[in-house]
Amino acid sequence: MQQIVALVALVVLYAFFSIFGTNFLTEGTALSILSSSYYIGFLAIGTTFVIITGGIDLSSGTVMVGAALVGGVAYNVWHLPVAVALLIVVLTGLAFGVANGILIGVLGLPPFIATLGMQFISLGLCSVIAKVQTQTWPSLGTPDGAFKEAIYKWGNVPMGAVWLMLFFLFAWFLLNRTKLGRYTYAMGSNEEATELSGINVARWKVGVYVLNGLFCGLAGVIYAATFSSITPQTGNGQEMYAIAAAVIGGVSLAGGVGSLWGTLIGVFVISILKNGLLAMGLPVQWQQCLIGVVVILAVLLDVIRTRRQRRG
């Protein structure tokens, strides 16, 4: 039901901004909606797995930007080929995912505390590696800038949307057709019962956070292709867009409930909100305020639904 509500909200918002926004129904706005969905979409996919287990990741935004920053160091300072630098971006995201998985799955730290600490570690450590200097990625028109065409936009083809859908389908397969997906739902529904049934919860929970780290690294690649300059000490708040997209799409913060299709709808709801409010001339602060209101309403719907199920 919440997915249907999110889909209806998506259509209503698009119609509203088309009527009241300035130049909203243009090709440029459509491309802007898509481009602002890429890296948030990758973050949200990984976050969906984590939230379904009953966990949370507050470090994904800083890990994404930090990974792009470390990759920029590899390209600018270490003078590695751009392909190798992009691989380092993905591996950096994976490394933080492994660290989160060990802290939460093996050592038993609460996800909120572990990922909050990792947020500060990724924010500081990646800035230290970059020596607190802005890192630039090659721009379009340069020999090394060809990666932007392959990842972000090739002519009039929004390649970011292509990559997002390919990895979305990959994640959908994992969540709905593999043991990882079944155990992800099981851990979120009742972790103790899952453990008693003979499933190694710690190992599978580590796997979920490693997968989330992979998607943080992929988001970092998209982020590097979207923005030519990566500034140290940034990334705070980006994870909230990912969490908001998942919650809007029907992923329960209590765990055990959710789908990637709903998350994808939530990603576009947020993207349309951001671009629509700009089309109406409202400042960024109002974007953040309204998205916060939408998240609260989505969580409230989830709480009401959960209470009704328990009473039933």
MOKALIN-V964085 format. One line per field, one symbol per residue. burial: 1 if it has 16 or more other ideal C-beta (glycine too) atoms within 10 Angstrom, else 0. A space follows every 50 residues. Layout:
burial=???
//
This chain:
burial=01101110110011001000100100001001111111111111111111 11111111111111111111111111000101001111110111111011 11111000001001101110111011101100001011000000001100 11100001111011001100110110000010111111101001000010 11011111111111111111111111000101011001111111111111 11101111110111111111111111111000000010001001100100 110000000000
//
